């Protein structure tokens, strides 16, 4: 997938379908999974965002926001990613395999997971000291 073309498409306000795979988000994306993403002006705690890291697309959950940046973490990873500037974010995952995940119940679930992930991250940092 051409990352530049994807970014141009999303910047026009369109929803894009991409395939993701990996185990950092638990069983969400273990197999090749089609997700739909859309560019947002802001991202909330618990949102799953797709971002550019070393010219690869990653999909992780927002666990913290700081001015100009967000902190993400894969649900199964012990530590968070480095702070990500907003210009590296392609968009928010709004559908997983045709399942609409932008509803209130999913937002509440995602916020809970994000809070737990941030707590787990802090514990792991404390243990490493």
Beta strands, then each sheet from edge to edge (+ up, - down):
strand 1: 16-20
strand 2: 33-38
strand 3: 48-53
strand 4: 56-66
strand 5: 69-73
strand 6: 84-85
strand 7: 89-96
strand 8: 99-100
sheet 1: 1+ 2- 7+ 3- 4+ 5- 6+
sheet 2: 1+ 2- 7+ 8-
end
